[in-house]
Amino acid sequence: MVNPENPDLSIIILNYNVSDLLINCLESVFKNKGKEDNWQIIVVDNASEDGSVKAVREKYPEVELIANKENLGFSAGNNVGVKKAKAPVILFLNPDTIVIDDAIQKSYEYLMSNPDIGALTCRVELPDGKLDYSCHRGFPTPWNSFCYFSGLAKLFPHSSTFAGYTATYLDTSKTHQIDCCTGAFLMVRKIAGEQIKFWDETYFWNGEDIEFCFNLKQKGWQIWFYPDGKIIHYKGSSSVDKKSRLKTTSHGISAMRIFYMKHYYKNYPPIFRDFILAGIKMLEHFRKVKIWIS
């Protein structure tokens, strides 16, 4: 029986200035929600200026809406939603996604049937049908990062040695364990999330999903890729103009630097540490120049 005070699943959607996409996302969630699905749906808005809050209130009054007074970023914004979540399982869902059929129900059932799983993601596709690589990754160790940026991962996509970050050596048609998934669709046991204090607010936007997964693994939880469920991800919808793309690049590089300093910096000799930091800085300049001349 459906009980709003005791839901099975809390769905948290963090929004920032993508009103139309948010409404489409909510429409897909409600369209595919069955009568027996006991879900709590929470929208956290990060001080949008495009009428997002008004649109949700008018079209989906049953949604629990939290309107932040400022843009807190991805991690802090989602943590606000976590405080309101009542269910033992939480799904973090991006507003620029469309849920296909019973992807949420299938993912939930698989998670609940495997007690060692702390988090999972479904198959996340881009609008052209290709897999969003972010939903199926390894950790960005210095070696994995070098192979990725040097092109070795593309050259040897079926090698676990060279394609460690992209994880293209794994069969994405089958369910299996992975290191890291995306925050666009991240279903997590609340007890697992509580052990790592959910999202690390050192990250403003970008890289926080890798940190989340890394911390879960450190606590002994498994993370799985479940391709029998699927969503469509309209990736990059908030970063269409040059200014937004530059900000996205800055946040992305900042996330690389934070993750490296937290988890790998002390593992290497001083010269190698500085070499990696210099490489990150060069990558930042390269990406920004590429955006300016585009």
C-alpha positions as CSV (number, residue, x, y, z in Angstrom):
1,M,0.0,0.0,0.0
2,V,1.2,3.5,-0.9
3,N,2.2,5.5,2.2
4,P,3.5,9.0,1.6
5,E,5.0,9.1,5.1
6,N,6.9,5.8,4.6
7,P,8.1,5.7,0.9
8,D,10.2,3.0,-0.6
9,L,12.1,5.4,-2.8
10,S,13.0,9.1,-2.6
11,I,13.8,10.7,-5.9
12,I,15.8,13.9,-5.7
13,I,16.0,16.1,-8.8
14,L,18.4,19.1,-8.5
15,N,17.5,21.9,-10.9
16,Y,19.3,25.0,-12.1
17,N,17.8,27.1,-15.0
18,V,16.5,24.3,-17.1
19,S,12.7,24.7,-16.5
20,D,11.5,23.0,-19.7
21,L,13.8,20.1,-19.3
22,L,12.8,19.7,-15.6
23,I,9.1,19.6,-16.5
24,N,9.8,17.0,-19.2
25,C,11.8,15.0,-16.7
26,L,9.0,15.1,-14.1
27,E,6.5,14.2,-16.8
28,S,8.5,11.0,-17.7
29,V,8.8,10.1,-14.0
30,F,5.0,10.4,-13.4
31,K,4.1,8.8,-16.7
32,N,6.1,5.7,-15.8
33,K,5.1,5.6,-12.1
34,G,2.7,2.8,-11.3
35,K,-0.1,2.8,-8.8
36,E,1.8,0.6,-6.4
37,D,5.0,2.7,-6.6
38,N,5.5,4.3,-3.2
39,W,7.8,7.2,-4.2
40,Q,8.7,10.5,-2.6
41,I,9.6,13.1,-5.3
42,I,11.7,16.1,-4.3
43,V,12.8,18.9,-6.5
44,V,15.6,21.1,-5.2
45,D,16.0,24.4,-7.1
46,N,19.3,26.2,-7.0
47,A,18.0,29.8,-7.3
48,S,16.9,29.5,-10.9
49,E,15.9,32.6,-12.8
50,D,13.9,31.0,-15.5
51,G,10.6,30.3,-13.7
52,S,11.4,26.8,-12.7
53,V,9.9,27.0,-9.3
54,K,6.7,28.5,-10.5
55,A,6.4,25.9,-13.3
56,V,6.8,23.0,-10.8
57,R,4.3,24.5,-8.4
58,E,1.7,24.9,-11.1
59,K,2.1,21.6,-13.0
60,Y,3.2,19.2,-10.2
61,P,1.9,20.5,-6.8
62,E,2.4,17.0,-5.4
63,V,6.2,17.3,-5.7
64,E,8.1,18.4,-2.6
65,L,9.8,21.6,-3.7
66,I,12.7,23.2,-2.0
67,A,13.7,26.6,-3.4
68,N,17.2,27.6,-2.4
69,K,18.0,31.3,-2.2
70,E,21.3,30.8,-3.9
71,N,23.1,28.4,-6.2
72,L,24.7,26.0,-3.8
73,G,26.2,23.8,-6.5
74,F,25.6,20.1,-7.2
75,S,26.8,18.5,-4.0
76,A,25.4,21.0,-1.5
77,G,22.2,21.3,-3.4
78,N,21.6,17.5,-3.4
79,N,22.5,17.3,0.3
80,V,19.7,19.7,1.0
81,G,17.3,17.2,-0.7
82,V,18.8,14.3,1.3
83,K,17.7,16.0,4.5
84,K,14.1,15.7,3.3
85,A,14.4,12.1,2.0
86,K,12.3,9.6,4.0
87,A,13.0,6.4,2.1
88,P,15.8,3.8,2.6
89,V,16.8,4.2,-1.0
90,I,17.5,7.5,-2.8
91,L,17.6,8.1,-6.6
92,F,19.6,11.2,-7.6
93,L,18.2,12.1,-11.1
94,N,19.3,15.0,-13.3
95,P,16.6,17.3,-14.6
96,D,17.9,17.0,-18.2
97,T,16.9,13.3,-18.3
98,I,13.9,11.4,-19.6
99,V,13.0,8.1,-17.8
100,I,12.2,5.3,-20.2
101,D,9.5,2.8,-19.2
102,D,10.2,1.1,-15.9
103,A,13.8,1.9,-15.6
104,I,13.4,3.2,-12.0
105,Q,11.4,0.1,-10.9
106,K,13.8,-2.4,-12.4
107,S,16.8,-0.6,-11.0
108,Y,15.2,-0.5,-7.5
109,E,14.3,-4.2,-7.6
110,Y,17.9,-5.2,-8.6
111,L,19.4,-3.0,-5.9
112,M,17.1,-4.4,-3.2
113,S,17.8,-8.0,-4.3
114,N,21.5,-7.6,-3.8
115,P,22.4,-6.4,-0.3
116,D,26.1,-5.8,-1.1
117,I,25.2,-3.1,-3.7
118,G,25.6,0.4,-2.3
119,A,24.7,2.2,-5.5
120,L,23.9,1.5,-9.1
121,T,23.1,3.3,-12.3
122,C,21.1,2.2,-15.3
123,R,22.0,2.6,-19.0
124,V,22.3,6.3,-19.6
125,E,22.1,7.2,-23.3
126,L,22.7,10.4,-25.1
127,P,20.0,11.6,-27.5
128,D,21.9,10.0,-30.4
129,G,21.6,6.6,-28.8
130,K,25.3,6.4,-27.7
131,L,26.2,5.5,-24.2
132,D,27.0,8.4,-21.9
133,Y,30.5,7.3,-20.9
134,S,30.0,8.9,-17.5
135,C,27.6,6.1,-16.4
136,H,30.3,3.4,-16.9
137,R,33.8,4.4,-15.8
138,G,36.9,3.5,-13.9
139,F,38.6,5.8,-11.4
140,P,40.9,8.5,-12.9
141,T,44.1,7.3,-11.5
142,P,47.2,9.0,-13.0
143,W,47.7,6.1,-15.3
144,N,44.1,5.8,-16.4
145,S,44.0,9.6,-17.0
146,F,47.2,9.5,-19.0
147,C,45.8,6.7,-21.2
148,Y,42.6,8.7,-21.7
149,F,44.1,12.0,-22.6
150,S,46.9,10.5,-24.7
151,G,44.4,8.6,-26.8
152,L,45.7,5.1,-25.8
153,A,42.2,4.3,-24.4
154,K,40.7,4.9,-27.9
155,L,43.5,3.0,-29.5
156,F,43.1,0.0,-27.3
157,P,39.4,0.1,-26.2
158,H,39.3,-3.6,-25.3
159,S,42.3,-3.5,-23.0
160,S,41.8,-3.2,-19.3
161,T,45.4,-1.8,-19.1
162,F,44.8,1.1,-21.4
163,A,41.0,1.6,-21.2
164,G,40.8,1.6,-17.4
165,Y,39.0,5.0,-17.2
166,T,36.5,4.5,-20.1
167,A,36.0,0.8,-19.1
168,T,35.2,0.0,-22.7
169,Y,36.7,-3.5,-22.2
170,L,33.5,-4.4,-20.3
171,D,30.4,-5.6,-22.0
172,T,27.8,-2.8,-21.5
173,S,24.9,-5.2,-22.6
174,K,25.4,-7.1,-19.3
175,T,24.9,-6.2,-15.7
176,H,28.3,-6.0,-13.9
177,Q,30.3,-4.1,-11.2
178,I,32.0,-0.9,-12.1
179,D,34.1,1.6,-10.3
180,C,32.2,4.8,-11.0
181,C,28.8,5.9,-12.4
182,T,27.1,9.2,-13.1
183,G,25.1,11.5,-10.8
184,A,22.6,11.8,-13.6
185,F,21.0,8.6,-12.4
186,L,22.5,7.3,-9.2
187,M,20.4,5.1,-7.0
188,V,21.9,4.6,-3.5
189,R,21.0,2.9,-0.2
190,K,20.5,5.6,2.3
191,I,22.6,3.7,4.9
192,A,25.5,3.6,2.4
193,G,25.2,7.3,1.7
194,E,25.1,8.1,5.3
195,Q,28.4,6.3,5.9
196,I,30.1,8.7,3.5
197,K,28.0,11.7,4.5
198,F,26.6,11.7,1.0
199,W,27.9,14.4,-1.4
200,D,31.3,16.0,-0.7
201,E,30.7,19.8,-0.8
202,T,34.4,20.5,-1.6
203,Y,33.1,20.0,-5.2
204,F,30.8,22.7,-6.5
205,W,29.9,21.1,-9.8
206,N,31.6,18.2,-11.7
207,G,33.6,15.3,-10.3
208,E,31.4,14.9,-7.2
209,D,30.0,11.6,-8.6
210,I,33.5,10.1,-8.9
211,E,34.2,11.2,-5.3
212,F,30.9,9.7,-4.2
213,C,31.6,6.3,-5.8
214,F,35.2,6.3,-4.6
215,N,34.1,6.9,-1.0
216,L,31.4,4.1,-1.2
217,K,34.1,1.7,-2.4
218,Q,36.3,2.7,0.4
219,K,33.5,1.6,2.8
220,G,33.2,-1.8,1.1
221,W,30.1,-1.2,-1.0
222,Q,29.7,-2.4,-4.5
223,I,28.6,-0.2,-7.4
224,W,26.8,-1.8,-10.4
225,F,25.9,-0.9,-14.0
226,Y,22.4,-2.2,-14.8
227,P,21.6,-1.9,-18.5
228,D,18.1,-3.4,-18.3
229,G,16.9,0.1,-17.3
230,K,17.4,3.1,-19.5
231,I,17.2,6.9,-19.5
232,I,18.0,9.6,-22.0
233,H,20.4,12.3,-20.9
234,Y,20.4,15.7,-22.7
235,K,23.9,16.3,-21.4
236,G,25.4,19.8,-21.2
237,S,22.0,21.6,-21.4
238,S,23.1,24.2,-18.9
239,S,26.4,25.0,-20.7
240,V,25.4,26.1,-24.2
241,D,27.0,29.6,-24.4
242,K,30.7,30.3,-24.3
243,K,30.7,31.8,-20.8
244,S,28.9,28.7,-19.4
245,R,31.3,26.4,-21.2
246,L,34.3,28.2,-19.7
247,K,32.7,27.9,-16.2
248,T,32.1,24.2,-16.8
249,T,35.7,23.8,-17.9
250,S,37.0,25.5,-14.7
251,H,34.8,23.4,-12.5
252,G,35.9,20.2,-14.3
253,I,39.6,21.0,-13.9
254,S,39.1,22.0,-10.3
255,A,37.4,18.7,-9.7
256,M,40.4,16.8,-11.2
257,R,42.8,18.8,-9.0
258,I,40.7,18.1,-5.8
259,F,40.3,14.4,-6.5
260,Y,44.0,14.0,-7.3
261,M,45.1,15.9,-4.2
262,K,42.8,13.9,-1.9
263,H,43.4,10.4,-3.1
264,Y,46.6,10.1,-5.2
265,Y,49.0,13.0,-4.4
266,K,50.8,11.4,-1.5
267,N,51.3,8.1,-3.4
268,Y,53.9,9.5,-5.7
269,P,57.4,11.0,-5.4
270,P,57.5,14.9,-5.4
271,I,58.7,15.3,-9.0
272,F,56.0,13.1,-10.4
273,R,53.4,14.9,-8.2
274,D,54.3,18.3,-9.7
275,F,54.4,16.8,-13.2
276,I,50.8,15.7,-12.9
277,L,49.7,19.0,-11.5
278,A,51.4,20.8,-14.3
279,G,49.6,18.5,-16.8
280,I,46.3,19.4,-15.2
281,K,47.1,23.1,-15.6
282,M,48.1,22.6,-19.2
283,L,44.9,20.8,-19.9
284,E,42.9,23.7,-18.4
285,H,44.6,26.2,-20.7
286,F,44.2,24.0,-23.7
287,R,40.4,23.5,-23.1
288,K,39.8,27.2,-22.5
289,V,41.7,28.3,-25.6
290,K,39.7,25.7,-27.6
291,I,36.5,27.2,-26.4
292,W,37.6,30.8,-27.1
293,I,38.5,30.1,-30.7
294,S,35.5,28.0,-31.4
